[in-house]
Structure formats: structure tokens, C-alpha cells
């Protein structure tokens, strides 16, 4: 028999405690109450709660202090914080500190039950640490994200830490760094993974259609609205809504979105019915939102609301060690798609890939590998197959990455680059490097660089 879920409700208002107990009596949960944070910690000594629902404003020990104590002494407990709509900043602060979600007063009780049931479903699954352990077994990937650079390992750990929260996430990074893959990984690693994952390209929304696309519209709401349309928030019910390129939203839509985030409700365009927004929001942008706020082109309050958890994706030029892994990954994908059997990428071609600055990041690398594979005439991709990529001068590439390279690595890369530039002409390569040909021979031997 499955043990009953234990809930601890913490509030200094006696009426609130009694009301919650009466409302939850119709469900098969164990319930205890506490009148402040200190009382809650005392109860937890002999009542191992699965979920703690706590008010934030309390005497003796408030909800923030209780959350901090629970993170240390009971990290396995899911925490929901309760706040009034005028104190939503406190709820956002609590989610940044590790709370799973927040609940606005007055309660929408069915919504509380939905959150509790979502937590229970996750606890009954394989366990929150398993996804990260699986990713480390293969060593190179995490839910379709490829990389073993320390920056990527940190990203995996942060995604895993987000698994038991419902916090809004803001992903920033240059174009092509994998913001969409990261958003999907967050969803797939969360309590909402069985729900839908809905992506909205905000850059494609105009003022005239943005509210309709995001919130839906009723029949007859405007000219051309011949039927009722369900918007993205309703489509993503119970799952995650990914707002890509959120920095491109109009100020009008930003205002409507802000209201939806703060109240967790919305109305279709032309409608009067209030609809509950039961979604987790994940936002992404390649723009500097802080700068847009300064320029009055992005609402400061909305920026605060979506920036609960921030993930910054590194550009490819800052994780050069991942380039061979990514290149092999994209080559395997091409082989499967095109039914080809290109066995790999030559060392010389790999060095050229590592020297490129990659302004288009991972997306550009994927395109380069596919193009090279299409025109590859041998068993391996060689320098001739990637000659069309825009190569930066070798010294610039080395300057960008020197912090993670040894002197030997830099010297070897310079020599390989010079040999490539001179098409293997040792005399010209030595002149380019400013060394004697005999010195070049000895260094090539030292680094295992073949003549051809």
C-alpha cells in the first residue's frame, strides 16, 4: 500500500490553518499545521513531511528563514510559498532560494491540488537525481545537449537542480548556442515532463496577432475571427511554455504577459472568462534585456519576473574542447539521415574547425559538417571539404582561447594552421612562422604532425 503523502501547512493565521485543513479533508493526504517557522521545524522532527506549504509573512521565523533552514536540514522536502498579490516580489525571491512554486491569496484550491498531485507524480517516479546520473554515464551528453567542457557540466547541474522547482527560467546566449535544446532539456527533466512543451517564436509575432497567438481569442473578437482560437497558454496546460526571443515582444504584449504571470490567469481576446494559467514559463533571448530595460523597450517588472533563474549559454569559441565532440555528433546525425558511412573527421580538418571563431556557434558548426559530408569524396572529412568556412587569422583564435591552452598546444596549432595556409609547403610555412625549416621539421616531429 502506498504511504499517504504528508503535508505541513504553516501560517500564523488560525483561520487560514483551519480552512486549509477543512478543504484538504476530502483528499487522501495526511495534514498537520504549524503557526510559524520555528513551530514547523519542531514538527518536522517527528513528522517527515513530503510537502511544506508556508506563508511568508510570519512572526518568530518567517517563510524565507524557514525555506533557508529546510534547504539545509530537509533538502528533500518540496516547498510551496503563500503570498498576497501585493508581495509577489517576495515569492519570486523565495523561488530563487529553492521553493518549488508560489500560491497567491486568496487560494484557488484546485490549483493547489494540481501542484500537489504533480509533485506526487514526480516522487513516485525514478527519483530526481537519476537524470543527471544517466547523463554522466555516457559522459558527453545531457538530454540531447552535447559537451563536456566545465561550462557545460555546470549547465547540466543547474538544469538538474531545476527539476523540482516550477521557477520561471531565462536562458540567454548568442544565436546558435542551443537555447531551444536547453529549454527542452529543462522541460524533459521537470515534474511537467509528461505535459506538452509549446514553443512560441516571439520574433515572428506582430502587434496585431501577438495577444491572439499567446492568449487565444473568441469568435467575433475582431475582423477575421470567424472561430474561437485556443492560445499558447491553453495549449501548454500542465506543461511548459517556451517563449523564444522574448526580447522582441511588443510593449503591449509585455503588459498582458506580466499580468498573466502575476495573477496566473488570463482571458482570451474578446472574452470575459478568466482562465487559469497552469504552465511553467521558460524564456530565451539573444538580446541584452537589461539594456532594453534602460532604453524603455522592455518592461523592468517583466524582466524581474522572468529572470527568477538565469542560465547563460557559453559561445562555442569559449568551449573549443567540445568542437570535436560536436562535429562527430553532427556527422553521425548526417550519416543516419543520408544513409552514408563517413567514418570521421581528419586531424587536420579538426584543427581548422578548432581555429574558427564560429560567430554562428553550434548551429553554424552543424551546417558546416553537413555541407562537408555532402561533398566528401573519401572516407573521412578532410580540409578540402571545409574550405568554404570563413576562417579567422590563427593568432586571433589563439588569443581568444589562450586561457585554456598550454604553450605547446598553442604552438602546435600555429604550425598546423601555417601548414594548412601554405597547403603543406614547408618552406613557405617556415617563413610564415618566422623560423628555420629545420626547426619546423623538429617541431613537427615533436607534435606528431605529418608532412602531407
Order of alpha helices (4+ residues) and beta strands (2+ residues): beta-alpha-beta-alpha-beta-alpha-beta-alpha-beta-alpha-alpha-beta-beta-alpha-beta-alpha-beta-alpha-beta-beta-alpha-beta-alpha-beta-beta-beta-alpha-alpha-beta-alpha-beta-alpha-alpha-beta-alpha-alpha-alpha-alpha
